Each structure stands twice: as structure tokens, then as C-alpha cells.
Amino acid sequence: MFSYTLAIDAMGGDHGPSVTVAAALKALEIDSGLKIILVGDLNSLTQQLAQCSAPDGRLELYAASQIVGMDEPPALSLRNKRDSSMRVAINLVKEGVAQACVSAGNTGALMATARFVLKTLPGIDRPAISAVLPTMHENTKVRVLDLGANVDSQSEYLFQFAVMGSVLSELVDNVSNPRVGLLNIGSEEIKGNDQVKKTAEMLKASRINYIGYVEGDAIYQGTVDVIVCDGFVGNVALKVTEGVTKLVSHYIKLAFHRNWLSRLAGLAVLPVLNKISKCLDPAQYNGASLVGLNGIVIKSHGNANVLAFNNAINQAVLEIKQNIPERIQKNIAGLLQSYDSDL
């Protein structure tokens, strides 16, 4: 008997069922306690499954007649795509049929739909997108939020992001008393705009383990566990990280393909290069939480391959096992209350 159920938007992302179905089957093969509901066009899903062997009773197909385009305006999809694979998958979470939803679809539409259907937790004004990034310490990651849900956040929202990030870091990332930093243009107290300065004062007055301002390079140093910023800054930082990773990979390949001597040297260090590539591969960190919602929704990269989408599924399973929304609600009430009582 399965222990938990995921609803997957099987039509979302750049590759649709060719990736989502394969990743779902891989996840079912590894986890015997998992059931998956693939939501989308039944003909497309059936064709994709025709040559595969799915576990009896642990894979279900659920019809949805519409697909949200990757560049479709969120308001338009929310109004006109009520039977989209994305909306139906989220509805299954709302109805308690599934404990989490995973989608590689349009980020704006996913956030708008999830917020409309599931609502936010008490004490949370705006949900945020949170994910982990690698650091210089091999076994240490940093959790960053917001990564694009809110392009202009008030200080109260940033404070709530810090609370949610701290709870996620402790429960999901297994970090005791996580260190929380506020992303700024400098570490000095006099730097930053009024929005950031006000947030810093709020964090100082709370019981969060706030360590002060951090600059962009601190994201990867492993000296902080949670970094808080508005969605505009966070999304730029994320895309720059992905771009630099591709740039480094490009120049490494060029360097080792210049002549036969460099190719020979490349073969000698190939195991080291493969290890570095694996550490920096965005697929290893795929699966961002739409945190602050009254339900679990995980956003995968739109261009995710099977490995990356499977990691997003794993993230959803982990959050189900940890009862993240319920535990965030419990913890956030205490942290927000402690802030209010200290003022």
C-alpha cells in the first residue's frame, strides 16, 4: 500500500510527457511507497506509456483538456485554463487526493494558480520560490528565497521569507539553528535601501539566527544557510549562476580540445572534471518550493531532463514526509509572535 501521492502536471515544461512520464516511472521504481497521478492529455500519456511497464495501482492517469503555454500571461491562464493540466493537478492537492503537485510549467501561471486554489498559510502575505544552491563546502548547500515570485517585496514580506527559509532549512535541509543573511550591496550597516534596512531591524528583533547583510559572493561560500532577497534580485542571481556554470563548462571544453596534447591531458583529469560537472550541474538542485502555500507545490525547470525532473519529484516526497506546510504554519506562528512581543 502506497504512503503518499503526487499529482504531476505531465504536460508542463519544454518537453512535456517525454520527460515527466519517464521521471515518474523512475521515481515509482525507486520508492515503493509512492503513487503518482499523471495529469494531462490521455492520448499523449497513453502513447508515452505504451512501451513502458508501470507498477499496478501506483500510476494513475487523470484527464485534463488544456495546457498552459510557457509564455502565457498568468492572469489569462488563471481565467481561461480551468481544465489545464497545471490547474487540475493543483486541484487534486486542494481536494486531498494528492499531497503535493510537481510542475515544470509556466512559473508565473503556477504561482498564480497555486495561490488562488490553495491560498497562503496564516501569517503569510506572499508565497515565495525557494531552492538550494551549491557552496564551496562540498556537503553544504544554501537556501535562497525569493527566486522570482515577487519582483518588489515590502520589508514585511522579506521578514516572512526569512521565517519560512529558516524553517525549511531546519526541516528539509537538516540544518540546526540555520544562519540567515539578508542579501545586500555590502555588509556594512549603512548600505542598502530603506526596504532592506527595515527588514534588517525586524530580523534583529526576532528570534531568527540573523547574521547580518551578505553580498552576492557569500551565496557560494557556505558561511550562511539561508539568504533572503526579493524575487527580482533572487531570480537574477539564479540565472547568473546558471550562466556562469555554462560559461565555465564551455571554456573547459575549449581548453581540452585545442590539440592532441590538451586532449590527452583532458583524458587524464576526466574523473575530476566529471566530479566538478556533477557538483555544478543545475539538474542536481532542480525542484524549487513554492513556500508559504497551504499545500506543497514544487516547480521544476522548464527545460528539465529526466534526472532533473526526478529530483523535483524527490523534493516533493521529502516535503510530504516532513509535513512542511503544517510545520511551517506551527513554527511561523511562534516566530512571528516572538517578533511582535519583542517590539
MARBA-124331 format. One line per 10 residues: number of its first residue (from 1); their letters; for each residue x, y, z of N, C-alpha, C. Coordinates in steps of 0.05 Angstrom, whole numbers. Example, Ala and Ser with C-alpha at 12.3 -4.5 7.8 and 13.67 -1.06 7.14 Angstrom:
<recs>
1	as	264/-114/156/246/-90/156/264/-66/156 ~ 257/-45/142/273/-21/143/258/1/157
</recs>
This chain:
<recs>
1	mfsytlaida	17/-24/0/0/0/0/18/25/0 ~ 11/43/-19/27/68/-20/22/86/3 ~ 42/103/9/41/120/33/34/149/26 ~ 40/158/1/36/185/-7/32/186/-37 ~ 18/208/-45/10/210/-73/18/237/-84 ~ 30/237/-108/38/262/-122/20/266/-146 ~ 12/291/-151/-1/298/-176/19/312/-193 ~ 24/302/-217/44/314/-235/31/326/-259 ~ 38/352/-263/29/365/-288/46/354/-311 ~ 35/333/-324/51/318/-343/55/333/-369
11	mggdhgpsvt	40/354/-374/42/369/-399/60/393/-397 ~ 68/401/-373/83/425/-369/112/423/-377 ~ 125/446/-382/153/446/-389/158/446/-419 ~ 183/447/-426/191/447/-454/188/420/-467 ~ 189/398/-452/189/371/-463/164/355/-457 ~ 147/364/-438/122/351/-433/125/321/-425 ~ 107/304/-435/106/276/-427/131/260/-431 ~ 147/267/-451/172/253/-456/191/253/-432 ~ 189/274/-416/206/276/-392/190/268/-367 ~ 166/280/-364/151/276/-340/143/247/-335
21	vaaalkalei	135/233/-357/128/204/-354/152/187/-346 ~ 174/191/-360/198/176/-354/208/181/-325 ~ 207/206/-317/215/213/-289/196/200/-269 ~ 170/200/-275/151/188/-257/156/158/-254 ~ 161/145/-276/166/116/-274/192/110/-259 ~ 212/127/-262/237/123/-247/232/127/-217 ~ 216/147/-210/210/152/-182/195/128/-170 ~ 175/117/-185/160/95/-175/177/70/-172 ~ 196/67/-189/214/44/-187/231/45/-162 ~ 239/69/-154/257/72/-131/241/71/-105
31	dsglkiilvg	217/83/-105/202/87/-80/176/71/-81 ~ 175/49/-66/152/31/-66/128/43/-51 ~ 132/64/-36/110/77/-21/97/100/-36 ~ 105/104/-61/96/127/-76/75/119/-97 ~ 54/136/-99/35/135/-120/36/161/-136 ~ 34/160/-162/35/184/-179/10/185/-196 ~ -2/209/-197/-24/215/-216/-13/233/-237 ~ -12/223/-262/-3/239/-285/-27/254/-296 ~ -26/280/-296/-49/296/-306/-43/308/-333 ~ -61/304/-352/-56/315/-379/-74/302/-400
41	dlnsltqqla	-65/304/-425/-79/293/-447/-76/263/-447 ~ -98/248/-445/-96/219/-441/-84/205/-465 ~ -89/214/-489/-78/202/-513/-47/204/-513 ~ -37/228/-506/-9/233/-506/5/216/-484 ~ -8/214/-461/3/199/-439/3/169/-444 ~ -19/160/-457/-21/131/-463/0/123/-483 ~ 4/140/-503/25/134/-523/52/133/-511 ~ 58/151/-492/84/152/-479/88/127/-462 ~ 66/117/-451/68/94/-433/67/67/-448 ~ 61/68/-474/56/43/-489/78/23/-487
51	qcsapdgrle	103/32/-487/126/14/-487/139/12/-459 ~ 125/22/-439/136/22/-412/120/3/-394 ~ 132/-5/-372/118/-21/-353/114/-5/-327 ~ 89/0/-321/83/16/-297/73/-1/-275 ~ 80/5/-250/71/-11/-227/41/-11/-225 ~ 29/-34/-221/-1/-36/-219/-10/-20/-194 ~ -30/-3/-199/-43/11/-177/-28/35/-167 ~ -3/40/-176/12/62/-166/17/84/-187 ~ 5/81/-210/6/101/-231/-22/105/-242 ~ -32/129/-241/-59/135/-250/-58/158/-270
61	lyaasqivgm	-74/156/-290/-77/178/-310/-102/194/-304 ~ -100/220/-305/-123/238/-299/-125/258/-321 ~ -148/259/-333/-152/276/-357/-153/306/-352 ~ -140/321/-369/-142/350/-369/-141/358/-399 ~ -159/376/-407/-162/382/-435/-146/406/-445 ~ -133/420/-426/-119/444/-434/-90/444/-424 ~ -73/460/-437/-45/462/-430/-38/492/-427 ~ -24/499/-406/-15/527/-403/11/530/-418 ~ 12/550/-436/36/555/-451/58/567/-434 ~ 83/562/-441/105/572/-425/108/602/-425
71	deppalslrn	97/616/-445/98/645/-446/70/657/-442 ~ 51/642/-432/24/652/-429/22/670/-404 ~ 8/693/-406/5/710/-383/-10/696/-360 ~ 0/698/-336/-13/683/-313/-42/689/-310 ~ -50/715/-313/-78/722/-309/-96/708/-330 ~ -85/706/-355/-100/694/-376/-104/664/-371 ~ -83/651/-362/-85/622/-357/-103/617/-333 ~ -102/634/-313/-119/631/-289/-149/634/-296 ~ -154/652/-315/-182/657/-322/-193/638/-343 ~ -176/630/-362/-186/615/-385/-178/585/-386
81	krdssmrvai	-160/577/-368/-150/550/-369/-157/534/-343 ~ -182/533/-337/-191/519/-313/-188/489/-314 ~ -185/479/-339/-182/450/-342/-154/443/-352 ~ -135/461/-346/-107/456/-354/-95/434/-336 ~ -75/421/-346/-61/400/-331/-50/412/-305 ~ -41/437/-306/-30/450/-283/-52/455/-262 ~ -74/466/-270/-96/473/-252/-108/448/-240 ~ -112/427/-256/-124/402/-246/-106/389/-226 ~ -79/389/-231/-60/377/-212/-61/391/-185 ~ -62/418/-186/-64/433/-161/-90/428/-147
91	nlvkegvaqa	-112/426/-163/-138/420/-151/-138/393/-135 ~ -123/374/-146/-121/348/-132/-108/350/-105 ~ -89/369/-102/-77/375/-76/-98/388/-58 ~ -112/407/-69/-133/421/-53/-154/402/-43 ~ -161/382/-59/-182/363/-52/-172/341/-34 ~ -146/340/-29/-135/319/-12/-130/292/-26 ~ -134/292/-53/-128/268/-68/-98/262/-70 ~ -83/284/-73/-54/283/-73/-43/301/-51 ~ -19/294/-42/-6/310/-21/13/332/-32 ~ 19/331/-58/36/350/-70/33/351/-100
101	cvsagntgal	40/373/-112/39/377/-141/67/384/-151 ~ 75/372/-174/101/379/-186/95/388/-215 ~ 107/410/-223/102/420/-250/127/434/-260 ~ 132/430/-286/154/445/-300/143/467/-317 ~ 118/473/-313/104/493/-329/111/522/-323 ~ 97/540/-336/100/569/-333/101/577/-304 ~ 123/589/-295/126/595/-267/105/615/-256 ~ 101/636/-272/81/656/-263/53/644/-261 ~ 46/628/-280/19/615/-280/17/596/-257 ~ 39/581/-252/38/561/-230/35/575/-203
111	matarfvlkt	50/597/-199/47/611/-174/20/624/-171 ~ 10/636/-192/-17/649/-191/-39/629/-186 ~ -37/606/-200/-58/586/-197/-56/573/-169 ~ -32/567/-160/-29/554/-134/-38/573/-112 ~ -32/598/-114/-41/617/-94/-71/620/-94 ~ -83/620/-117/-112/623/-120/-127/598/-108 ~ -117/575/-115/-130/550/-107/-124/542/-78 ~ -99/543/-70/-91/533/-44/-92/555/-22 ~ -89/580/-30/-87/602/-11/-60/601/4 ~ -54/622/18/-29/623/34/-35/615/63
121	lpgidrpais	-13/607/76/-15/600/104/-21/624/121 ~ -34/621/144/-39/644/162/-12/657/170 ~ -12/683/169/12/698/175/30/704/151 ~ 24/692/128/40/696/104/24/713/84 ~ 35/735/76/22/752/56/29/744/28 ~ 53/736/23/62/728/-4/78/702/-3 ~ 71/683/-19/88/659/-21/114/666/-36 ~ 134/650/-33/160/654/-45/170/629/-59 ~ 188/632/-78/201/609/-90/228/605/-77 ~ 233/581/-67/257/575/-52/271/550/-63
131	avlptmhent	297/552/-66/313/529/-75/340/530/-62 ~ 355/508/-65/382/507/-54/402/509/-76 ~ 425/520/-70/447/523/-89/473/511/-76 ~ 492/503/-93/517/492/-82/534/513/-69 ~ 552/505/-52/571/523/-40/599/510/-42 ~ 619/525/-32/647/516/-33/651/492/-15 ~ 634/488/5/636/465/23/620/443/9 ~ 633/421/3/621/400/-15/594/390/-5 ~ 591/386/20/566/375/31/547/396/42 ~ 552/421/36/536/443/47/522/458/24
141	kvrvldlgan	497/464/28/482/479/8/470/504/21 ~ 462/523/6/450/547/16/422/549/4 ~ 403/556/21/375/560/12/371/590/6 ~ 360/596/-17/356/624/-25/326/628/-31 ~ 315/650/-22/288/658/-28/285/688/-24 ~ 271/701/-42/253/692/-62/268/691/-89 ~ 261/672/-106/275/668/-132/258/677/-156 ~ 238/693/-151/223/704/-174/193/707/-171 ~ 182/699/-148/153/702/-145/144/730/-141 ~ 161/746/-127/154/774/-120/176/793/-129
151	vdsqseylfq	172/808/-150/193/825/-160/198/850/-144 ~ 179/857/-127/183/880/-110/170/874/-83 ~ 186/868/-63/176/858/-37/179/879/-15 ~ 158/883/0/159/900/23/176/887/45 ~ 184/903/65/200/892/86/186/870/101 ~ 160/873/105/144/852/119/145/825/104 ~ 145/827/77/147/802/61/174/790/64 ~ 195/806/63/222/795/66/226/782/93 ~ 214/794/114/216/782/140/202/754/140 ~ 179/753/127/165/727/126/181/707/110
161	favmgsvlse	195/716/89/212/698/73/234/687/92 ~ 245/704/109/266/695/127/256/673/146 ~ 232/678/156/220/658/174/216/632/160 ~ 204/632/136/199/608/121/225/594/112 ~ 245/610/104/271/599/96/284/585/120 ~ 282/597/143/294/585/167/281/558/174 ~ 255/558/172/240/533/178/247/511/157 ~ 247/519/132/254/500/111/282/489/114 ~ 301/507/120/328/499/124/331/478/146 ~ 316/482/167/318/464/190/304/438/184
171	lvdnvsnprv	281/438/172/265/414/169/273/398/144 ~ 279/412/122/285/398/97/315/394/93 ~ 330/415/100/359/413/95/375/403/120 ~ 360/398/141/372/386/166/394/404/178 ~ 390/430/178/409/449/189/398/458/217 ~ 414/454/237/406/462/264/411/492/268 ~ 391/507/277/393/536/281/406/550/257 ~ 393/548/233/404/559/209/411/589/210 ~ 434/596/198/443/623/197/429/637/173 ~ 416/660/179/401/674/159/415/700/152
181	gllnigseei	420/705/127/432/730/118/413/745/99 ~ 416/771/98/400/788/81/417/798/58 ~ 411/791/34/427/799/11/427/829/6 ~ 451/840/4/453/869/2/477/876/-15 ~ 481/902/-21/503/911/-38/529/914/-22 ~ 528/909/4/551/910/21/544/899/49 ~ 564/892/64/559/881/91/557/903/112 ~ 564/928/105/563/950/124/534/958/130 ~ 529/966/155/502/973/164/491/997/149 ~ 508/1014/139/498/1039/126/489/1034/97
191	kgndqvkkta	495/1011/86/489/1005/58/461/993/55 ~ 450/996/31/424/984/25/403/1005/23 ~ 380/997/12/357/1015/10/340/1014/36 ~ 321/1031/38/304/1032/62/290/1005/67 ~ 282/992/45/268/967/47/285/946/61 ~ 311/944/53/329/924/65/336/932/93 ~ 340/957/98/347/966/125/325/961/145 ~ 300/965/137/277/960/154/275/930/160 ~ 280/914/140/279/884/143/300/875/163 ~ 324/887/161/345/880/180/337/886/209
201	emlkasriny	324/909/213/316/916/240/295/896/251 ~ 277/887/233/257/867/241/270/841/248 ~ 290/833/232/304/807/237/320/808/263 ~ 332/831/268/347/834/293/329/831/318 ~ 304/840/315/286/839/338/272/812/341 ~ 277/794/322/264/768/323/283/747/335 ~ 273/722/338/290/701/349/303/685/327 ~ 302/694/302/316/681/280/346/685/283 ~ 362/666/275/391/668/277/401/685/254 ~ 396/711/256/403/730/235/432/739/239
211	igyvegdaiy	448/736/217/477/742/219/484/768/206 ~ 465/782/194/470/808/181/469/807/151 ~ 479/829/139/479/832/110/500/813/98 ~ 494/803/74/514/787/59/514/797/30 ~ 538/797/18/540/804/-10/536/780/-28 ~ 534/785/-54/529/764/-73/548/741/-73 ~ 574/746/-68/593/724/-68/590/706/-44 ~ 576/714/-23/572/698/0/552/675/-6 ~ 537/677/-27/518/656/-34/532/629/-36 ~ 557/629/-46/571/604/-52/593/597/-32
221	qgtvdvivcd	597/613/-11/619/609/7/613/589/29 ~ 587/582/34/580/563/54/581/575/82 ~ 581/601/85/581/614/111/554/622/121 ~ 533/617/105/506/624/112/488/602/101 ~ 466/596/116/448/574/108/424/583/93 ~ 415/608/98/391/619/84/398/647/76 ~ 392/653/51/396/681/41/369/691/31 ~ 362/715/41/336/727/36/339/751/17 ~ 322/753/-3/322/775/-21/295/777/-35 ~ 290/799/-49/265/799/-64/268/783/-90
231	gfvgnvalkv	245/777/-103/246/759/-125/261/769/-150 ~ 262/795/-153/277/806/-176/307/800/-173 ~ 317/807/-150/346/802/-144/352/772/-144 ~ 335/756/-131/339/728/-129/339/714/-156 ~ 321/722/-174/319/709/-200/344/716/-217 ~ 353/741/-215/377/749/-229/401/733/-219 ~ 403/730/-193/425/715/-181/425/686/-191 ~ 401/674/-192/398/647/-201/406/644/-230 ~ 397/662/-247/403/660/-276/433/665/-281 ~ 445/683/-266/474/688/-268/489/663/-260
241	tegvtklvsh	480/650/-239/493/625/-231/493/604/-253 ~ 470/601/-265/467/581/-287/484/589/-311 ~ 485/615/-317/500/625/-339/530/621/-335 ~ 540/627/-311/568/624/-305/576/595/-306 ~ 558/577/-296/564/549/-298/568/540/-327 ~ 551/549/-344/553/542/-373/579/554/-385 ~ 586/579/-376/610/592/-386/635/577/-378 ~ 637/569/-353/660/554/-343/662/528/-358 ~ 640/514/-362/639/489/-377/649/492/-405 ~ 640/514/-418/647/520/-445/678/524/-448
251	yiklafhrnw	690/539/-430/718/545/-433/735/521/-425 ~ 725/504/-407/740/479/-401/741/461/-425 ~ 718/459/-439/718/442/-463/736/453/-485 ~ 736/480/-488/754/492/-507/783/486/-501 ~ 790/489/-475/817/486/-467/828/457/-472 ~ 811/438/-469/819/410/-472/815/399/-500 ~ 807/416/-519/803/407/-546/821/423/-566 ~ 840/437/-556/857/454/-573/876/437/-591 ~ 887/417/-580/905/399/-595/906/372/-582 ~ 923/354/-593/923/327/-583/935/325/-555
261	lsrlaglavl	954/343/-548/965/343/-521/944/351/-500 ~ 928/372/-507/908/381/-488/886/360/-485 ~ 880/345/-507/860/324/-506/871/301/-488 ~ 896/295/-490/908/274/-474/907/282/-444 ~ 913/308/-439/912/318/-412/883/317/-401 ~ 864/322/-419/836/321/-412/827/293/-403 ~ 838/273/-417/831/245/-410/842/238/-383 ~ 866/249/-376/878/243/-351/862/255/-327 ~ 850/278/-332/836/291/-309/806/288/-312 ~ 797/270/-330/769/267/-336/752/260/-310
271	pvlnkiskcl	762/242/-293/746/236/-269/742/261/-251 ~ 762/278/-250/760/303/-234/740/322/-247 ~ 742/324/-274/723/342/-288/694/332/-285 ~ 691/306/-286/664/295/-284/652/301/-256 ~ 669/300/-236/660/305/-208/653/335/-206 ~ 669/352/-217/663/381/-216/637/387/-231 ~ 634/374/-254/610/378/-270/585/370/-255 ~ 587/347/-241/564/337/-226/557/356/-204 ~ 577/367/-190/572/386/-168/558/411/-177 ~ 565/420/-201/554/445/-211/530/442/-229
281	dpaqyngasl	523/417/-235/500/412/-254/474/422/-241 ~ 460/441/-254/434/451/-244/414/429/-239 ~ 416/407/-254/397/385/-251/398/373/-223 ~ 421/374/-210/424/363/-184/408/379/-163 ~ 402/404/-169/388/422/-150/360/429/-160 ~ 350/415/-179/324/421/-190/302/415/-170 ~ 282/432/-170/259/428/-152/258/450/-132 ~ 244/472/-140/241/495/-122/214/494/-108 ~ 213/501/-83/189/500/-67/174/527/-70 ~ 148/525/-75/131/548/-73/121/550/-45
291	vglngiviks	138/561/-28/134/560/1/116/582/11 ~ 100/576/31/80/595/42/52/588/34 ~ 48/568/17/22/560/8/10/539/28 ~ -16/537/27/-30/517/43/-30/490/28 ~ -7/481/21/-4/456/6/24/456/-6 ~ 33/433/-16/60/430/-27/59/432/-57 ~ 74/451/-69/77/454/-98/106/457/-104 ~ 117/441/-122/145/441/-129/147/449/-158 ~ 164/469/-163/169/479/-191/195/468/-201 ~ 193/454/-224/217/444/-238/225/464/-260
301	hgnanvlafn	250/463/-267/259/479/-290/243/471/-315 ~ 236/490/-331/221/484/-355/235/466/-374 ~ 262/468/-376/277/451/-394/290/427/-380 ~ 278/419/-358/289/396/-342/290/370/-359 ~ 311/355/-355/312/328/-366/301/309/-346 ~ 303/283/-351/291/263/-334/303/264/-306 ~ 330/266/-305/344/267/-279/335/291/-263 ~ 333/314/-276/326/339/-262/297/337/-252 ~ 279/328/-269/251/326/-260/247/305/-238 ~ 263/284/-239/262/264/-218/271/276/-191
311	nainqavlei	290/294/-192/299/308/-168/277/326/-157 ~ 261/338/-175/238/354/-166/218/336/-152 ~ 213/313/-163/195/293/-150/206/286/-122 ~ 231/281/-120/244/274/-94/240/296/-74 ~ 242/321/-83/238/344/-66/209/344/-55 ~ 190/338/-72/162/337/-64/157/316/-43 ~ 169/292/-48/166/270/-29/178/277/-2 ~ 201/290/-2/214/298/23/196/318/38 ~ 184/337/24/167/356/38/141/343/48 ~ 131/323/34/108/308/44/115/294/70
321	kqniperiqk	138/280/70/146/265/94/151/283/118 ~ 159/308/113/165/327/135/140/344/142 ~ 118/339/128/93/355/133/99/385/133 ~ 113/394/112/123/422/111/102/443/116 ~ 80/444/101/61/466/106/51/467/135 ~ 44/444/147/35/444/174/56/453/194 ~ 81/444/189/102/451/208/111/480/204 ~ 110/490/179/116/518/175/95/535/189 ~ 69/527/187/48/542/200/52/543/230 ~ 59/520/241/64/519/270/88/536/278
331	niagllqsyd	110/534/263/134/549/270/132/578/265 ~ 118/585/243/116/613/236/99/629/255 ~ 79/616/266/62/629/286/79/637/310 ~ 97/619/319/114/624/342/134/646/336 ~ 147/645/312/167/664/305/156/692/301 ~ 133/693/288/120/719/284/111/731/311 ~ 101/714/328/92/722/355/116/732/371 ~ 139/719/369/162/727/384/172/754/374 ~ 169/759/348/178/785/337/160/807/349 ~ 133/802/348/114/822/358/118/828/387
341	sdl	124/807/404/127/811/432/153/825/439 ~ 172/823/422/198/837/427/198/866/420 ~ 178/875/405/177/903/397/167/920/420
</recs>
